[in-house]
Amino acid sequence: MTAEDRPSELRRRGEAAGVPGYADMTADELSEALGKMAKGIDAETAKQQAESKH
């Protein structure tokens, strides 16, 4: 995946995973939120935690 494809791919994955507000998140926030969801954290909590770090 090229650097240009990364944000689009993360947004696609964020939408598929049900991350609320995925379109307004940065690539780093989305990546972190998706990682937290993979560990079992719900989408809303993962989003809040990712946004609070950035």
Sine and cosine of phi, psi and omega as CSV:
sin_phi,cos_phi,sin_psi,cos_psi,sin_omega,cos_omega
0.00,0.00,0.77,-0.64,0.03,-1.00
-0.99,0.16,0.24,-0.97,0.01,-1.00
-0.88,0.48,-0.51,0.86,0.00,-1.00
-0.96,0.27,-0.49,0.87,-0.02,-1.00
-0.99,0.15,-0.39,0.92,-0.12,-0.99
-0.84,0.55,-0.79,0.62,-0.01,-1.00
-0.87,0.49,-0.65,0.76,0.00,-1.00
-0.90,0.43,-0.69,0.73,0.01,-1.00
-0.91,0.42,-0.66,0.75,0.01,-1.00
-0.92,0.40,-0.62,0.78,0.04,-1.00
-0.91,0.41,-0.64,0.77,0.04,-1.00
-0.88,0.47,-0.70,0.71,0.01,-1.00
-0.92,0.38,-0.61,0.79,0.04,-1.00
-0.89,0.45,-0.67,0.74,0.04,-1.00
-0.89,0.45,-0.73,0.68,-0.02,-1.00
-0.89,0.46,-0.56,0.83,-0.03,-1.00
-0.99,0.12,-0.19,0.98,0.01,-1.00
0.99,0.12,0.46,0.89,0.03,-1.00
-0.95,0.30,0.88,-0.48,-0.01,-1.00
-0.93,0.37,0.72,-0.70,0.02,-1.00
0.95,0.30,0.37,0.93,-0.05,-1.00
-0.83,0.55,-0.54,0.84,-0.07,-1.00
-0.93,0.36,-0.40,0.92,-0.04,-1.00
-0.99,-0.12,-0.04,1.00,-0.04,-1.00
-1.00,0.01,0.46,-0.89,0.08,-1.00
-0.97,0.24,0.24,-0.97,0.02,-1.00
-0.87,0.49,-0.65,0.76,0.00,-1.00
-0.91,0.42,-0.67,0.74,0.03,-1.00
-0.89,0.45,-0.70,0.71,0.01,-1.00
-0.88,0.47,-0.70,0.72,0.00,-1.00
-0.86,0.51,-0.70,0.71,0.00,-1.00
-0.92,0.40,-0.69,0.72,0.01,-1.00
-0.89,0.46,-0.69,0.72,0.01,-1.00
-0.90,0.43,-0.61,0.80,0.05,-1.00
-0.90,0.44,-0.65,0.76,0.03,-1.00
-0.92,0.40,-0.63,0.78,0.03,-1.00
-0.90,0.43,-0.57,0.82,0.03,-1.00
-0.90,0.43,-0.40,0.92,0.02,-1.00
-1.00,-0.04,0.06,1.00,0.09,-1.00
0.97,-0.26,0.04,1.00,0.02,-1.00
-0.99,0.15,0.64,-0.77,-0.02,-1.00
-0.93,0.36,0.34,-0.94,-0.14,-0.99
-0.86,0.51,-0.71,0.70,-0.04,-1.00
-0.90,0.43,-0.71,0.71,0.01,-1.00
-0.90,0.43,-0.68,0.73,0.02,-1.00
-0.87,0.49,-0.67,0.74,0.02,-1.00
-0.89,0.45,-0.75,0.67,-0.02,-1.00
-0.87,0.49,-0.69,0.72,0.00,-1.00
-0.91,0.41,-0.65,0.76,0.00,-1.00
-0.91,0.40,-0.67,0.74,-0.02,-1.00
-0.94,0.33,-0.52,0.86,-0.02,-1.00
-0.95,0.31,-0.37,0.93,0.01,-1.00
-0.99,0.14,-0.38,0.93,-0.11,-0.99
-0.94,-0.35,0.00,0.00,0.00,0.00
